[in-house]
Structure formats: structure tokens, C-alpha cells
Amino acid sequence: MLQITLLCAGGFSTSVMVNKMKAACLELNIDAQIRATSANNFVEYATSTDILLLAPQISFLEKDFKEKWPHIKQMIISGLDYGTMNGKHVVEQALEL
């Protein structure tokens, strides 16, 4: 099972994105667990994360996360995909990592 963690600042809009991504995984027949947490709490999920997605509003943390967890595939969700809550495109991009 693919483990995807989505990082955000506050978590309000991120829960919507997680639901959209879960629906896309069902549609695409992808076995994945997707969760959201704040950047400060990521350490709790680091050992069980295959792909780390950063919400656009915390993209400034990308360098820090790549230095701390270089073995985890990471990407910043595009502002367009995040703004339109295009969970399917986010999942497709994450799978390309």
C-alpha cells in the first residue's frame, strides 16, 4: 500500500484535498493511504510515508524537508491544482515521482 502524507499549515482546505485524492485513488484502482498533517507533526509519519506532498502555502519548507528526509519522494502541489482541488491530477503527479 502506498503511503501519502500531505503537509499543510492549518489543515482546513487540506482535508478537502485528501478526500479528492482518495476518490481519485478509488477511480484509478490505486491502493493508497492518504493523510494530512501539519508540517510540525510530520515527524510522527515520516517512517510510514512513501510520498510527501507539500501544500503550496508551505512550499518554502521544501528545502528543509528534503534535507531531513532525502529518502522520501517529495513534491509541492501546484497552486492551480490546490486551488481547484484537482485531487486526481495530484495523485497522477505523485505517482510519477
DRENZA-363200 format. One record per atom (N, C-alpha, C): x, y, z; atom name; residue number from 1; residue in one letter. Coordinates in steps of 0.1 Angstrom, whole numbers, plus 5000, padded with zeros to 4 digits. Atoms other than C-alpha are relative to their C-alpha. Layout:
BEGIN
{pt {X, Y, Z}, "CA", NUM, "A"}
...
***
This chain:
BEGIN
{pt {5008, 4988, 5000}, "N", 1, "M"}
{pt {5000, 5000, 5000}, "CA", 1, "M"}
{pt {5009, 5012, 5000}, "C", 1, "M"}
{pt {4993, 4988, 5001}, "N", 2, "L"}
{pt {5013, 5034, 4990}, "CA", 2, "L"}
{pt {4995, 5009, 5011}, "C", 2, "L"}
{pt {5003, 4991, 4989}, "N", 3, "Q"}
{pt {5015, 5058, 5019}, "CA", 3, "Q"}
{pt {5004, 5015, 4996}, "C", 3, "Q"}
{pt {4998, 4986, 5004}, "N", 4, "I"}
{pt {5010, 5095, 5010}, "CA", 4, "I"}
{pt {4996, 5009, 5012}, "C", 4, "I"}
{pt {5003, 4991, 4990}, "N", 5, "T"}
{pt {5012, 5123, 5035}, "CA", 5, "T"}
{pt {5000, 5014, 4994}, "C", 5, "T"}
{pt {5002, 4987, 5005}, "N", 6, "L"}
{pt {5000, 5158, 5027}, "CA", 6, "L"}
{pt {5003, 5010, 5011}, "C", 6, "L"}
{pt {4997, 4990, 4989}, "N", 7, "L"}
{pt {5015, 5187, 5047}, "CA", 7, "L"}
{pt {4994, 5013, 4996}, "C", 7, "L"}
{pt {5006, 4987, 5002}, "N", 8, "C"}
{pt {4998, 5220, 5052}, "CA", 8, "C"}
{pt {5003, 5009, 5012}, "C", 8, "C"}
{pt {4998, 4991, 4989}, "N", 9, "A"}
{pt {4998, 5249, 5075}, "CA", 9, "A"}
{pt {4989, 4998, 5011}, "C", 9, "A"}
{pt {5010, 5001, 4990}, "N", 10, "G"}
{pt {4964, 5248, 5092}, "CA", 10, "G"}
{pt {4991, 4987, 4999}, "C", 10, "G"}
{pt {5007, 5012, 5002}, "N", 11, "G"}
{pt {4946, 5218, 5077}, "CA", 11, "G"}
{pt {4986, 5001, 4995}, "C", 11, "G"}
{pt {5014, 4998, 5003}, "N", 12, "F"}
{pt {4913, 5233, 5067}, "CA", 12, "F"}
{pt {4997, 4995, 4986}, "C", 12, "F"}
{pt {5003, 5004, 5014}, "N", 13, "S"}
{pt {4914, 5230, 5029}, "CA", 13, "S"}
{pt {5007, 4987, 4997}, "C", 13, "S"}
{pt {4993, 5012, 5002}, "N", 14, "T"}
{pt {4938, 5201, 5031}, "CA", 14, "T"}
{pt {4991, 4988, 5001}, "C", 14, "T"}
{pt {5009, 5011, 4999}, "N", 15, "S"}
{pt {4911, 5178, 5043}, "CA", 15, "S"}
{pt {4991, 4997, 4988}, "C", 15, "S"}
{pt {5008, 5001, 5012}, "N", 16, "V"}
{pt {4891, 5185, 5012}, "CA", 16, "V"}
{pt {5009, 4994, 4989}, "C", 16, "V"}
{pt {4990, 5006, 5010}, "N", 17, "M"}
{pt {4922, 5177, 4990}, "CA", 17, "M"}
{pt {5002, 4985, 5003}, "C", 17, "M"}
{pt {4998, 5015, 4996}, "N", 18, "V"}
{pt {4927, 5144, 5009}, "CA", 18, "V"}
{pt {4988, 4992, 4995}, "C", 18, "V"}
{pt {5012, 5007, 5004}, "N", 19, "N"}
{pt {4891, 5134, 5002}, "CA", 19, "N"}
{pt {5000, 4999, 4984}, "C", 19, "N"}
{pt {5000, 5000, 5014}, "N", 20, "K"}
{pt {4895, 5143, 4965}, "CA", 20, "K"}
{pt {5011, 4990, 4995}, "C", 20, "K"}
{pt {4990, 5010, 5004}, "N", 21, "M"}
{pt {4927, 5123, 4963}, "CA", 21, "M"}
{pt {4996, 4986, 5003}, "C", 21, "M"}
{pt {5005, 5013, 4997}, "N", 22, "K"}
{pt {4911, 5093, 4980}, "CA", 22, "K"}
{pt {4990, 4995, 4989}, "C", 22, "K"}
{pt {5010, 5003, 5011}, "N", 23, "A"}
{pt {4883, 5094, 4954}, "CA", 23, "A"}
{pt {5007, 4997, 4987}, "C", 23, "A"}
{pt {4993, 5002, 5012}, "N", 24, "A"}
{pt {4908, 5096, 4926}, "CA", 24, "A"}
{pt {5007, 4986, 5001}, "C", 24, "A"}
{pt {4993, 5013, 4999}, "N", 25, "C"}
{pt {4927, 5065, 4940}, "CA", 25, "C"}
{pt {4990, 4989, 4998}, "C", 25, "C"}
{pt {5010, 5010, 5003}, "N", 26, "L"}
{pt {4895, 5046, 4940}, "CA", 26, "L"}
{pt {4997, 4998, 4986}, "C", 26, "L"}
{pt {5003, 5000, 5014}, "N", 27, "E"}
{pt {4887, 5056, 4905}, "CA", 27, "E"}
{pt {5012, 4994, 4991}, "C", 27, "E"}
{pt {4988, 5005, 5008}, "N", 28, "L"}
{pt {4923, 5047, 4893}, "CA", 28, "L"}
{pt {5004, 4986, 5005}, "C", 28, "L"}
{pt {4997, 5013, 4994}, "N", 29, "N"}
{pt {4923, 5015, 4914}, "CA", 29, "N"}
{pt {5014, 4999, 5006}, "C", 29, "N"}
{pt {4987, 4999, 4994}, "N", 30, "I"}
{pt {4953, 5026, 4934}, "CA", 30, "I"}
{pt {4998, 4997, 5015}, "C", 30, "I"}
{pt {5001, 5003, 4985}, "N", 31, "D"}
{pt {4958, 5011, 4969}, "CA", 31, "D"}
{pt {5009, 5010, 5007}, "C", 31, "D"}
{pt {4992, 4990, 4993}, "N", 32, "A"}
{pt {4969, 5041, 4989}, "CA", 32, "A"}
{pt {4993, 5004, 5013}, "C", 32, "A"}
{pt {5004, 4994, 4988}, "N", 33, "Q"}
{pt {4966, 5055, 5024}, "CA", 33, "Q"}
{pt {5004, 5015, 4999}, "C", 33, "Q"}
{pt {4997, 4986, 5001}, "N", 34, "I"}
{pt {4964, 5093, 5023}, "CA", 34, "I"}
{pt {4996, 5007, 5013}, "C", 34, "I"}
{pt {5003, 4993, 4988}, "N", 35, "R"}
{pt {4966, 5115, 5053}, "CA", 35, "R"}
{pt {5006, 5014, 4999}, "C", 35, "R"}
{pt {4995, 4986, 5000}, "N", 36, "A"}
{pt {4971, 5152, 5061}, "CA", 36, "A"}
{pt {5005, 5003, 5014}, "C", 36, "A"}
{pt {4996, 4996, 4987}, "N", 37, "T"}
{pt {4990, 5167, 5089}, "CA", 37, "T"}
{pt {5008, 5014, 4999}, "C", 37, "T"}
{pt {4992, 4987, 5001}, "N", 38, "S"}
{pt {5008, 5200, 5098}, "CA", 38, "S"}
{pt {5015, 4996, 4998}, "C", 38, "S"}
{pt {4986, 5002, 5001}, "N", 39, "A"}
{pt {5044, 5204, 5090}, "CA", 39, "A"}
{pt {5007, 4997, 5013}, "C", 39, "A"}
{pt {4994, 5003, 4987}, "N", 40, "N"}
{pt {5052, 5204, 5127}, "CA", 40, "N"}
{pt {4998, 4986, 5005}, "C", 40, "N"}
{pt {5003, 5013, 4995}, "N", 41, "N"}
{pt {5037, 5170, 5132}, "CA", 41, "N"}
{pt {5005, 4989, 4990}, "C", 41, "N"}
{pt {4996, 5010, 5009}, "N", 42, "F"}
{pt {5052, 5153, 5102}, "CA", 42, "F"}
{pt {5009, 4989, 5005}, "C", 42, "F"}
{pt {4991, 5010, 4994}, "N", 43, "V"}
{pt {5079, 5135, 5123}, "CA", 43, "V"}
{pt {4993, 4988, 5004}, "C", 43, "V"}
{pt {5008, 5012, 4996}, "N", 44, "E"}
{pt {5051, 5112, 5135}, "CA", 44, "E"}
{pt {4997, 4991, 4989}, "C", 44, "E"}
{pt {5004, 5008, 5011}, "N", 45, "Y"}
{pt {5045, 5100, 5100}, "CA", 45, "Y"}
{pt {5012, 4997, 4990}, "C", 45, "Y"}
{pt {4988, 5001, 5009}, "N", 46, "A"}
{pt {5080, 5101, 5085}, "CA", 46, "A"}
{pt {5004, 4986, 4996}, "C", 46, "A"}
{pt {4995, 5014, 5003}, "N", 47, "T"}
{pt {5088, 5064, 5088}, "CA", 47, "T"}
{pt {4989, 4992, 4992}, "C", 47, "T"}
{pt {5010, 5007, 5007}, "N", 48, "S"}
{pt {5055, 5054, 5072}, "CA", 48, "S"}
{pt {4995, 5008, 4988}, "C", 48, "S"}
{pt {5003, 4992, 5011}, "N", 49, "T"}
{pt {5055, 5079, 5043}, "CA", 49, "T"}
{pt {5008, 4996, 4988}, "C", 49, "T"}
{pt {4993, 5003, 5013}, "N", 50, "D"}
{pt {5064, 5069, 5007}, "CA", 50, "D"}
{pt {5001, 5013, 4992}, "C", 50, "D"}
{pt {5000, 4987, 5008}, "N", 51, "I"}
{pt {5054, 5103, 4991}, "CA", 51, "I"}
{pt {4995, 5011, 5009}, "C", 51, "I"}
{pt {5003, 4989, 4992}, "N", 52, "L"}
{pt {5053, 5136, 5008}, "CA", 52, "L"}
{pt {4996, 5012, 4991}, "C", 52, "L"}
{pt {5005, 4989, 5008}, "N", 53, "L"}
{pt {5032, 5164, 4993}, "CA", 53, "L"}
{pt {4999, 5012, 5008}, "C", 53, "L"}
{pt {5001, 4987, 4993}, "N", 54, "L"}
{pt {5035, 5200, 5004}, "CA", 54, "L"}
{pt {4990, 5009, 4994}, "C", 54, "L"}
{pt {5010, 4990, 5005}, "N", 55, "A"}
{pt {5006, 5224, 5000}, "CA", 55, "A"}
{pt {5008, 5012, 4996}, "C", 55, "A"}
{pt {4993, 4988, 5005}, "N", 56, "P"}
{pt {5016, 5255, 4981}, "CA", 56, "P"}
{pt {5004, 5010, 5010}, "C", 56, "P"}
{pt {4998, 4990, 4990}, "N", 57, "Q"}
{pt {5013, 5277, 5011}, "CA", 57, "Q"}
{pt {5012, 4998, 5010}, "C", 57, "Q"}
{pt {4988, 5003, 4992}, "N", 58, "I"}
{pt {5042, 5259, 5028}, "CA", 58, "I"}
{pt {5012, 4996, 4991}, "C", 58, "I"}
{pt {4990, 5004, 5010}, "N", 59, "S"}
{pt {5064, 5255, 4997}, "CA", 59, "S"}
{pt {5014, 5005, 5005}, "C", 59, "S"}
{pt {4987, 4995, 4995}, "N", 60, "F"}
{pt {5091, 5275, 5015}, "CA", 60, "F"}
{pt {5007, 4990, 5009}, "C", 60, "F"}
{pt {4994, 5011, 4991}, "N", 61, "L"}
{pt {5098, 5244, 5037}, "CA", 61, "L"}
{pt {5006, 4989, 4992}, "C", 61, "L"}
{pt {4995, 5011, 5008}, "N", 62, "E"}
{pt {5107, 5222, 5008}, "CA", 62, "E"}
{pt {5015, 4996, 5002}, "C", 62, "E"}
{pt {4985, 5003, 4998}, "N", 63, "K"}
{pt {5145, 5225, 5012}, "CA", 63, "K"}
{pt {5002, 4993, 5014}, "C", 63, "K"}
{pt {4998, 5006, 4987}, "N", 64, "D"}
{pt {5143, 5217, 5049}, "CA", 64, "D"}
{pt {4995, 4985, 5000}, "C", 64, "D"}
{pt {5006, 5014, 5000}, "N", 65, "F"}
{pt {5121, 5186, 5043}, "CA", 65, "F"}
{pt {5009, 4991, 4992}, "C", 65, "F"}
{pt {4991, 5008, 5009}, "N", 66, "K"}
{pt {5144, 5174, 5015}, "CA", 66, "K"}
{pt {5013, 4996, 5007}, "C", 66, "K"}
{pt {4988, 5003, 4992}, "N", 67, "E"}
{pt {5174, 5177, 5038}, "CA", 67, "E"}
{pt {4998, 4990, 5011}, "C", 67, "E"}
{pt {5003, 5008, 4988}, "N", 68, "K"}
{pt {5158, 5160, 5068}, "CA", 68, "K"}
{pt {4996, 4986, 4995}, "C", 68, "K"}
{pt {5005, 5013, 5004}, "N", 69, "W"}
{pt {5141, 5132, 5048}, "CA", 69, "W"}
{pt {5003, 4998, 4985}, "C", 69, "W"}
{pt {4997, 5001, 5014}, "N", 70, "P"}
{pt {5160, 5127, 5015}, "CA", 70, "P"}
{pt {4995, 4987, 4993}, "C", 70, "P"}
{pt {5004, 5013, 5005}, "N", 71, "H"}
{pt {5148, 5091, 5011}, "CA", 71, "H"}
{pt {4985, 5000, 4996}, "C", 71, "H"}
{pt {5015, 4999, 5003}, "N", 72, "I"}
{pt {5111, 5102, 5008}, "CA", 72, "I"}
{pt {4998, 5008, 4988}, "C", 72, "I"}
{pt {5004, 4993, 5012}, "N", 73, "K"}
{pt {5098, 5112, 4974}, "CA", 73, "K"}
{pt {4991, 5012, 5004}, "C", 73, "K"}
{pt {5008, 4988, 4996}, "N", 74, "Q"}
{pt {5085, 5148, 4977}, "CA", 74, "Q"}
{pt {4997, 5009, 4988}, "C", 74, "Q"}
{pt {5003, 4990, 5010}, "N", 75, "M"}
{pt {5068, 5174, 4956}, "CA", 75, "M"}
{pt {4990, 5011, 5007}, "C", 75, "M"}
{pt {5010, 4989, 4996}, "N", 76, "I"}
{pt {5049, 5207, 4960}, "CA", 76, "I"}
{pt {4988, 4999, 4991}, "C", 76, "I"}
{pt {5012, 5000, 5008}, "N", 77, "I"}
{pt {5013, 5206, 4949}, "CA", 77, "I"}
{pt {4999, 5014, 4993}, "C", 77, "I"}
{pt {5001, 4987, 5007}, "N", 78, "S"}
{pt {5008, 5233, 4922}, "CA", 78, "S"}
{pt {4988, 5008, 5006}, "C", 78, "S"}
{pt {5011, 4991, 4995}, "N", 79, "G"}
{pt {4987, 5263, 4932}, "CA", 79, "G"}
{pt {4987, 4998, 4992}, "C", 79, "G"}
{pt {5012, 5002, 5008}, "N", 80, "L"}
{pt {4963, 5256, 4903}, "CA", 80, "L"}
{pt {4993, 4987, 5005}, "C", 80, "L"}
{pt {5006, 5012, 4995}, "N", 81, "D"}
{pt {4957, 5220, 4914}, "CA", 81, "D"}
{pt {4994, 5001, 5014}, "C", 81, "D"}
{pt {5005, 4998, 4986}, "N", 82, "Y"}
{pt {4953, 5230, 4950}, "CA", 82, "Y"}
{pt {4988, 5009, 5000}, "C", 82, "Y"}
{pt {5011, 4991, 5001}, "N", 83, "G"}
{pt {4931, 5259, 4942}, "CA", 83, "G"}
{pt {4987, 4994, 4995}, "C", 83, "G"}
{pt {5012, 5006, 5006}, "N", 84, "T"}
{pt {4908, 5238, 4921}, "CA", 84, "T"}
{pt {4997, 4986, 5006}, "C", 84, "T"}
{pt {5002, 5013, 4993}, "N", 85, "M"}
{pt {4911, 5208, 4944}, "CA", 85, "M"}
{pt {5000, 4988, 4990}, "C", 85, "M"}
{pt {4998, 5010, 5010}, "N", 86, "N"}
{pt {4922, 5186, 4915}, "CA", 86, "N"}
{pt {5007, 4988, 5005}, "C", 86, "N"}
{pt {4994, 5011, 4994}, "N", 87, "G"}
{pt {4929, 5155, 4935}, "CA", 87, "G"}
{pt {5006, 4990, 4991}, "C", 87, "G"}
{pt {4996, 5010, 5010}, "N", 88, "K"}
{pt {4932, 5132, 4905}, "CA", 88, "K"}
{pt {5013, 5004, 4994}, "C", 88, "K"}
{pt {4988, 4996, 5006}, "N", 89, "H"}
{pt {4959, 5153, 4889}, "CA", 89, "H"}
{pt {5012, 4999, 5010}, "C", 89, "H"}
{pt {4990, 5001, 4990}, "N", 90, "V"}
{pt {4978, 5155, 4922}, "CA", 90, "V"}
{pt {5005, 4986, 5002}, "C", 90, "V"}
{pt {4996, 5014, 4998}, "N", 91, "V"}
{pt {4977, 5117, 4926}, "CA", 91, "V"}
{pt {5008, 4996, 4988}, "C", 91, "V"}
{pt {4993, 5004, 5012}, "N", 92, "E"}
{pt {4988, 5112, 4890}, "CA", 92, "E"}
{pt {5015, 5006, 5000}, "C", 92, "E"}
{pt {4986, 4994, 4999}, "N", 93, "Q"}
{pt {5018, 5136, 4895}, "CA", 93, "Q"}
{pt {5008, 4993, 5011}, "C", 93, "Q"}
{pt {4993, 5007, 4989}, "N", 94, "A"}
{pt {5027, 5119, 4928}, "CA", 94, "A"}
{pt {5005, 4986, 4995}, "C", 94, "A"}
{pt {4996, 5013, 5004}, "N", 95, "L"}
{pt {5028, 5085, 4911}, "CA", 95, "L"}
{pt {5011, 5001, 4990}, "C", 95, "L"}
{pt {4989, 4998, 5009}, "N", 96, "E"}
{pt {5052, 5099, 4885}, "CA", 96, "E"}
{pt {5014, 5002, 5007}, "C", 96, "E"}
{pt {4987, 4998, 4992}, "N", 97, "L"}
{pt {5078, 5106, 4913}, "CA", 97, "L"}
{pt {5008, 4987, 5000}, "C", 97, "L"}
***
